[in-house]
């Protein structure tokens, strides 16, 4: 099956996908800041460069895109119909890397919080963010 876009169009579309400062990231960052939390972003010397690091709470937050990290059972994780094997391998390696990073950070004593992109859609956002707040209030 061929792609519905030309090679140039597909290349342009893929080049526009960000790895930092995504809308889900900005939602979480704004919420944390509004609630008095201070954090660091994408700390380069930490394994996995977590999206958000809260040193005071020895916690890191990873905000995962449902497609890129293979969120099973999620309507936003749809395997592409072109280059399927390549995409499945890519997503599988992302998941393996995520597991490795979580394990290493846990061994260093960090609390790991994962938030999925779909959990920040309007209908679930408030619940997700309140649960996030409870991660720190309960400690």
VEXLUM-113844 format. One record per residue (C-alpha): chain; residue in three letters; residue number from 0; x, y, z. Coordinates in pm, whole numbers. Layout:
! residues N
   chain   resn   resi        x        y        z
       A    ALA    NUM        X        Y        Z
...
This chain:
! residues 139
   chain   resn   resi        x        y        z
       A    UNK      0        0        0        0
       A    UNK      1      140      339      -89
       A    UNK      2      133      653      121
       A    UNK      3     -145      905       58
       A    UNK      4      115     1185       67
       A    UNK      5      413     1251     -156
       A    UNK      6      757     1188       -9
       A    UNK      7      813     1564       27
       A    UNK      8      478     1619      201
       A    UNK      9      532     1325      439
       A    UNK     10      884     1449      517
       A    UNK     11      752     1797      593
       A    UNK     12      472     1660      814
       A    UNK     13      715     1445     1013
       A    UNK     14      959     1735     1053
       A    UNK     15      686     1938     1227
       A    UNK     16      644     1684     1508
       A    UNK     17      810     1816     1822
       A    UNK     18      982     1624     2097
       A    UNK     19      980     1917     2342
       A    UNK     20      726     2182     2437
       A    UNK     21      433     1980     2308
       A    UNK     22       78     2084     2394
       A    UNK     23       39     1803     2655
       A    UNK     24      370     1909     2815
       A    UNK     25      265     2272     2829
       A    UNK     26      -67     2178     2993
       A    UNK     27      111     1989     3272
       A    UNK     28      379     2256     3317
       A    UNK     29      122     2536     3341
       A    UNK     30      -81     2335     3594
       A    UNK     31      223     2261     3812
       A    UNK     32      342     2621     3803
       A    UNK     33       -5     2753     3888
       A    UNK     34       -8     2521     4191
       A    UNK     35      327     2646     4319
       A    UNK     36      553     2368     4197
       A    UNK     37      894     2453     4060
       A    UNK     38     1064     2217     3821
       A    UNK     39     1337     2171     3566
       A    UNK     40     1285     2073     3205
       A    UNK     41     1458     1805     2999
       A    UNK     42     1759     1771     3229
       A    UNK     43     2031     1666     2990
       A    UNK     44     2248     1481     3242
       A    UNK     45     1962     1257     3360
       A    UNK     46     1899      927     3189
       A    UNK     47     1605      959     2951
       A    UNK     48     1596     1341     2978
       A    UNK     49     1262     1348     3165
       A    UNK     50     1009     1603     3042
       A    UNK     51      971     1750     3392
       A    UNK     52     1196     1704     3696
       A    UNK     53     1081     1804     4044
       A    UNK     54     1402     1777     4251
       A    UNK     55     1229     1875     4579
       A    UNK     56     1005     1568     4546
       A    UNK     57     1271     1348     4382
       A    UNK     58     1014     1291     4106
       A    UNK     59     1019     1293     3728
       A    UNK     60      728     1319     3488
       A    UNK     61      726     1167     3143
       A    UNK     62      448     1285     2913
       A    UNK     63      408     1021     2647
       A    UNK     64      247     1057     2308
       A    UNK     65        5      767     2268
       A    UNK     66      125      686     1916
       A    UNK     67      501      719     1972
       A    UNK     68      503      513     2290
       A    UNK     69      246      252     2185
       A    UNK     70      -34      317     2435
       A    UNK     71     -216      -16     2418
       A    UNK     72     -594        4     2398
       A    UNK     73     -588      376     2321
       A    UNK     74     -777      515     2022
       A    UNK     75     -484      746     1948
       A    UNK     76     -247      453     1900
       A    UNK     77     -320      338     1547
       A    UNK     78      -58      138     1362
       A    UNK     79       11      297     1022
       A    UNK     80      -96      101      718
       A    UNK     81      225      180      531
       A    UNK     82      566       57      648
       A    UNK     83      385     -129      926
       A    UNK     84      677     -352     1023
       A    UNK     85      912      -54     1045
       A    UNK     86      669      142     1266
       A    UNK     87      601     -155     1493
       A    UNK     88      975     -202     1543
       A    UNK     89     1024      172     1611
       A    UNK     90      743      183     1867
       A    UNK     91      862     -143     2026
       A    UNK     92     1211        4     2071
       A    UNK     93     1058      319     2224
       A    UNK     94      873      101     2477
       A    UNK     95     1187     -100     2557
       A    UNK     96     1381      222     2608
       A    UNK     97     1103      362     2830
       A    UNK     98     1119       51     3051
       A    UNK     99     1499       72     3074
       A    UNK    100     1490      442     3168
       A    UNK    101     1219      386     3432
       A    UNK    102     1419      102     3585
       A    UNK    103     1743      302     3603
       A    UNK    104     1573      610     3749
       A    UNK    105     1390      395     4006
       A    UNK    106     1720      242     4115
       A    UNK    107     1851      596     4168
       A    UNK    108     1555      665     4397
       A    UNK    109     1342      874     4162
       A    UNK    110      964      849     4164
       A    UNK    111      842      812     3807
       A    UNK    112      510      951     3691
       A    UNK    113      386      873     3341
       A    UNK    114      111     1076     3182
       A    UNK    115      -35      975     2848
       A    UNK    116     -139     1228     2588
       A    UNK    117     -497     1092     2591
       A    UNK    118     -522     1159     2966
       A    UNK    119     -484     1530     2892
       A    UNK    120     -774     1554     2647
       A    UNK    121    -1044     1793     2769
       A    UNK    122    -1278     1526     2908
       A    UNK    123    -1005     1368     3129
       A    UNK    124     -770     1660     3191
       A    UNK    125     -907     1779     3525
       A    UNK    126     -911     1428     3673
       A    UNK    127     -559     1355     3547
       A    UNK    128     -415     1680     3681
       A    UNK    129     -587     1640     4019
       A    UNK    130     -441     1287     4045
       A    UNK    131     -101     1435     3963
       A    UNK    132     -142     1692     4239
       A    UNK    133     -232     1411     4482
       A    UNK    134      102     1242     4402
       A    UNK    135      275     1527     4584
       A    UNK    136       17     1626     4845
       A    UNK    137        5     1274     4990
       A    UNK    138      383     1271     5045
